[in-house]
Amino acid sequence: MGSRSADKIVFTSYDDLFGEEQKAGESVVSLPLSRLHSFKDHPFHVIDDEKMQETVKSVRQYGVLVPAIVREDKVQGNYEIIAGHRRKRACELVGHTEMPAIVRNVTDDEAVIIMVDSNIQREDILPSEKAWAYRMKMEALSHQGVKGEDYTADLVGETAGDCARTVQRYIRLTYLKTELLDYADQGRIILAVAEKLSFLNEEEQGWVLQVISQNITAPSKSQAEELKEESRKGDLTEKRVADILNREVKKVSITISSKKIKDYFPQDYTKKQIEAVIFELLDSWKEKMNQAG
């Protein structure tokens, strides 16, 4: 495989270097599926779900329209898939024994960047997938000589449209115990809470898991912040975790004048129309809060 390189890369064009399109001088070859193996520590799950069935249908009808990108594993005589894991799986389900691919000579770090960028814009990506992908890309860019944590994080999130702070928050999730990260994937713990819990050490996270497994509700942001602060000070104990998480969260009551609300809407809007707009905006706001924290 290509070795890690500490040399800086001159970015004449990011897409030209790392895009999935065929480059000048490259040719498409047909490779046996048996000689293709997954990318090392590939963070994206390949699942036989409804979308996979759509891919299978397309492959059966038209073949693989976009060749995979692979690199040669000179030690094993096989090829590592950089982009095209789902296409390979679809070929297996269809019954094909080969698939088209472009063999590209890239370093480990270049391969990581291509792999991440070819998957990161998927709509159905899980928090854990994005977290590990961002961490891998961050490390790859650092190896290439990119300086400055915020600047590097900006480059990491550029393809998916995430800012440096969002990237850093996702990367924090990789410090969670697997079970807590699973809860984040399931939506049982919102990302803002998961990020705060990631600052607890492994034993402390274990205590949190014990309480969560017994409770129906997940920790609130204020509870998670309290746990993080007490952990930072070295005051967190198993009993203290239970006390904080079992404490009833105060419910906030809010009353908004209907006159103030109506000022934002056309005069002919009915109560039902106003409520529909408000709840649509609140749903959108909640989704953004869950993602960014």
Secondary structure, 3 states (H helix, E strand, C coil): CCCCCCCCCCCCCHHHHHCCCCCCCCCEEEEEHHHEECCCCCCCCCCCCHHHHHHHHHHHHHCCCCCEEEEEECCCCEEEEEECHHHHHHHHHHCCCEEEEEECCCCHHHHHHHHHHCCCCCCCCCHHHHHHHHHHHHHHHHHCCCCCHHHHHHHHHCCCCCCHHHHHHHHHHHHCCHHHHHHHHHCCCCHHHHHHHCCCCHHHHHHHHHHHHHCCCCCCHHHHHHHHHHHHHCCCCHHHHHHHHHCCCCCCCCCCCHHHHHCCCCCCCCHHHHHHHHHHHHHHHHHHHHHHC
